[in-house]
Amino acid sequence: YLGCIDTQWQTVQVYPQAKLAFGINDTTQCLRANQKFIFTDTSRISGSTFKSYSWAMGDGRTSNRTDSVQHTYKNPGTYTVILSTETNDGCKDQLQKKVYVYALPQVGYTVNNNSQCLKGNGFAFSDKTTSADGAISYRLWSFGNKAKSTSTATNPTFIYDTARAFDVKLRVTSIFGCQDSITQTMNVRPMPKSVILHRTKDTQCLGGNVFRFTDTSGIASGSFTRQWSFGDGVGTSTSKWPSYSYAADGNFIVRLALNSDFNCKDTASKIVTVTPMPVVSIKASSASLCERQDTGVFTAISTIKNGTLGTAKWYFGNGDSAVGTTVKYLYKKAGTYTLTLWVNSGVGCRSTATMLINVRNKPAMGLTQSKSQYCVNDSLIVDLSVTRATAPITYSWTGPNSYKATTQDVVFDSIKLVNQGTYSVSLRDFYGCKADTFTTVKVNPLPVATAYSKSPVCTRSVMSLRANGGLTYEWFGPNAYKSTKQDNNRAPVDSTFLGNYTVWVTDANKCKDDFTIKVDVKPGFRVTASNNSAVCTYDTLK
């Protein structure tokens, strides 16, 4: 160390140093469309002024604004913002600060079905959100319903009580406070309301059953199709007003199924009952009867699958009727009648059986006699006329003195007193129809004729003919003699008076008998007297 010292002085100019400062509205922001960093210069300098400003935003972009700068970053990241200044004295300085741009969560969710029917709807949501910067710290589901229902569950399920469109919003917040949301529309489809209007009785009889239905269903919006099934495995229909008849008895579930244009379904059902019919037939004593003769016996043969049977009612086809299982009936007029049987079940189901009954004419008979009354030895014919009978016909006669015959007419060549009386006849035709009648035959005895005449008689005398036994007389004699007197005197007798004299005697019944007498004529003698004297009456002539 030599201790040499030297000194040189030089004047230097020291310029004032700027005190740089700038403020940032928010150093941490999320990447979004309205994201904005505001950098406000608060730098100060004493004794000088700033010549220039330069901002470097850290993403390649710059600004020369001197007061404040607004900047939006397009990508997430950490950016260094540098403020560079230069004073008029040429002093340069820099100040840098970091800002942070965080990525928004990538919000997304799925749903089991975004179009569901109101009935049984359940929208199951699954949060599919991802976040590049930090975990999700909070989520909020808004279901868009009137009650403003929300949920913070990751995967909620929501059931709507109204059919319409709902906007479901999921808002997600990251741990850095970055939020984003997504909205999707959920469609709750209206349900068709299935309503069956039954226009006929719910319970009907099998016979002639017709069930008529009306679809009075509706839907709030949209359209629907319908399908009827009638519960017997056979019948279906798509009509709004179907009618259906069942082929068998039983209980059947009628279903009306609706399907909307969004496949929303509803079903209504109704039970109808078809009750069994009585099985009915007629047992008849005969289907061929004779009027006013044969009493028909009719029996109802009836059964039923289940249930009870009512009383049988009969209609005889002529306005008459009767009730009972077995009835008897006598038809009074010929013709063809429809016998009808009605049998009701316990619930009023009626079955009918019919049978044609042929009621045959009762034969008509007429008897005529050849006379109103007869005399012994007359011929007798009883003529039987028959109408309205079908051949062959059989006859049976009975009468006095054990008389029997099977002929149509009664004939006697010579009737006797023992044949007097009542003759009855019965006939039966081909169908067994019967008729009978009778007639009375009166037989009068013959009068007993007697006659008398003195025989022989002399010529030129008086012949007397006398008769008895009748009411009227008729004489027949020789030489065409006739007389209707009971007693006759003939004079003068001559030879022509000789012969047989027959008298027919007729009584009050016009029965006749005859009697014949023989008259012999002998020559008489002549007495001659002469006396011219006058004589008086009652004098004796000598």
NORDADA-V762082 format. One record per residue. RES is the residue in three letters. SS is DSSP state (A for helix, B for strand, O for the rest). Layout:
RES_SS + RES_SS
//
This chain:
TYR_O + LEU_O + GLY_O + CYS_O + ILE_O + ASP_O + THR_O + GLN_O + TRP_O + GLN_O + THR_O + VAL_O + GLN_O + VAL_O + TYR_O + PRO_O + GLN_O + ALA_O + LYS_B + LEU_O + ALA_O + PHE_B + GLY_B + ILE_B + ASN_O + ASP_O + THR_O + THR_B + GLN_B + CYS_B + LEU_O + ARG_O + ALA_O + ASN_O + GLN_O + LYS_O + PHE_B + ILE_B + PHE_B + THR_B + ASP_B + THR_O + SER_O + ARG_B + ILE_O + SER_O + GLY_O + SER_O + THR_O + PHE_B + LYS_B + SER_B + TYR_B + SER_B + TRP_B + ALA_B + MET_O + GLY_O + ASP_O + GLY_O + ARG_O + THR_B + SER_B + ASN_O + ARG_O + THR_O + ASP_O + SER_B + VAL_B + GLN_B + HIS_B + THR_O + TYR_O + LYS_O + ASN_O + PRO_O + GLY_B + THR_B + TYR_B + THR_B + VAL_B + ILE_B + LEU_B + SER_B + THR_B + GLU_B + THR_B + ASN_O + ASP_O + GLY_O + CYS_O + LYS_B + ASP_B + GLN_B + LEU_B + GLN_B + LYS_B + LYS_B + VAL_B + TYR_B + VAL_B + TYR_B + ALA_O + LEU_O + PRO_O + GLN_B + VAL_O + GLY_O + TYR_B + THR_B + VAL_B + ASN_O + ASN_O + ASN_O + SER_B + GLN_B + CYS_B + LEU_O + LYS_O + GLY_O + ASN_O + GLY_O + PHE_B + ALA_B + PHE_B + SER_B + ASP_B + LYS_O + THR_O + THR_B + SER_O + ALA_O + ASP_O + GLY_O + ALA_O + ILE_B + SER_B + TYR_B + ARG_B + LEU_B + TRP_B + SER_B + PHE_O + GLY_O + ASN_O + LYS_O + ALA_O + LYS_O + SER_O + THR_B + SER_B + THR_O + ALA_O + THR_O + ASN_O + PRO_O + THR_B + PHE_B + ILE_O + TYR_O + ASP_O + THR_O + ALA_O + ARG_O + ALA_B + PHE_B + ASP_B + VAL_B + LYS_B + LEU_B + ARG_B + VAL_B + THR_B + SER_B + ILE_O + PHE_O + GLY_O + CYS_O + GLN_B + ASP_B + SER_B + ILE_B + THR_B + GLN_B + THR_B + MET_B + ASN_B + VAL_B + ARG_B + PRO_O + MET_O + PRO_O + LYS_B + SER_O + VAL_O + ILE_B + LEU_B + HIS_B + ARG_O + THR_O + LYS_O + ASP_O + THR_B + GLN_B + CYS_B + LEU_O + GLY_O + GLY_O + ASN_O + VAL_O + PHE_B + ARG_B + PHE_B + THR_B + ASP_B + THR_O + SER_O + GLY_B + ILE_O + ALA_O + SER_O + GLY_O + SER_O + PHE_B + THR_B + ARG_B + GLN_B + TRP_B + SER_B + PHE_O + GLY_O + ASP_O + GLY_O + VAL_O + GLY_O + THR_B + SER_B + THR_O + SER_O + LYS_O + TRP_O + PRO_O + SER_B + TYR_B + SER_O + TYR_O + ALA_O + ALA_O + ASP_O + GLY_B + ASN_B + PHE_B + ILE_B + VAL_B + ARG_B + LEU_B + ALA_B + LEU_B + ASN_B + SER_B + ASP_O + PHE_O + ASN_O + CYS_O + LYS_B + ASP_B + THR_B + ALA_B + SER_B + LYS_B + ILE_B + VAL_B + THR_B + VAL_B + THR_B + PRO_O + MET_O + PRO_O + VAL_B + VAL_B + SER_B + ILE_B + LYS_B + ALA_B + SER_O + SER_O + ALA_O + SER_B + LEU_B + CYS_B + GLU_O + ARG_O + GLN_O + ASP_O + THR_B + GLY_B + VAL_B + PHE_B + THR_B + ALA_B + ILE_B + SER_B + THR_B + ILE_O + LYS_O + ASN_O + GLY_O + THR_O + LEU_B + GLY_O + THR_O + ALA_O + LYS_B + TRP_B + TYR_B + PHE_O + GLY_O + ASN_O + GLY_O + ASP_O + SER_B + ALA_B + VAL_B + GLY_O + THR_O + THR_B + VAL_B + LYS_B + TYR_B + LEU_B + TYR_O + LYS_O + LYS_O + ALA_O + GLY_B + THR_B + TYR_B + THR_B + LEU_B + THR_B + LEU_B + TRP_B + VAL_B + ASN_B + SER_B + GLY_O + VAL_O + GLY_O + CYS_O + ARG_B + SER_B + THR_B + ALA_B + THR_B + MET_B + LEU_B + ILE_B + ASN_B + VAL_B + ARG_B + ASN_O + LYS_O + PRO_O + ALA_B + MET_B + GLY_B + LEU_B + THR_B + GLN_B + SER_O + LYS_O + SER_O + GLN_O + TYR_B + CYS_B + VAL_O + ASN_O + ASP_O + SER_O + LEU_B + ILE_B + VAL_B + ASP_B + LEU_B + SER_B + VAL_B + THR_B + ARG_O + ALA_O + THR_O + ALA_O + PRO_O + ILE_O + THR_B + TYR_B + SER_B + TRP_B + THR_B + GLY_B + PRO_O + ASN_O + SER_O + TYR_B + LYS_B + ALA_B + THR_O + THR_O + GLN_O + ASP_O + VAL_B + VAL_B + PHE_B + ASP_O + SER_O + ILE_O + LYS_O + LEU_A + VAL_A + ASN_A + GLN_O + GLY_B + THR_B + TYR_B + SER_B + VAL_B + SER_B + LEU_B + ARG_B + ASP_O + PHE_O + TYR_O + GLY_O + CYS_O + LYS_B + ALA_B + ASP_B + THR_B + PHE_B + THR_B + THR_B + VAL_B + LYS_O + VAL_B + ASN_B + PRO_O + LEU_O + PRO_O + VAL_O + ALA_O + THR_B + ALA_B + TYR_B + SER_O + LYS_O + SER_O + PRO_O + VAL_B + CYS_B + THR_O + ARG_O + SER_O + VAL_B + MET_B + SER_B + LEU_B + ARG_B + ALA_B + ASN_B + GLY_O + GLY_O + LEU_O + THR_B + TYR_B + GLU_B + TRP_B + PHE_B + GLY_B + PRO_A + ASN_A + ALA_A + TYR_B + LYS_B + SER_B + THR_O + LYS_O + GLN_O + ASP_O + ASN_B + ASN_B + ARG_B + ALA_B + PRO_O + VAL_O + ASP_O + SER_A + THR_A + PHE_A + LEU_O + GLY_B + ASN_B + TYR_B + THR_B + VAL_B + TRP_B + VAL_B + THR_B + ASP_O + ALA_O + ASN_O + LYS_O + CYS_O + LYS_B + ASP_B + ASP_B + PHE_B + THR_B + ILE_B + LYS_B + VAL_B + ASP_O + VAL_B + LYS_B + PRO_O + GLY_O + PHE_O + ARG_O + VAL_O + THR_O + ALA_O + SER_O + ASN_O + ASN_O + SER_O + ALA_O + VAL_O + CYS_O + THR_O + TYR_O + ASP_O + THR_O + LEU_O + LYS_O
//
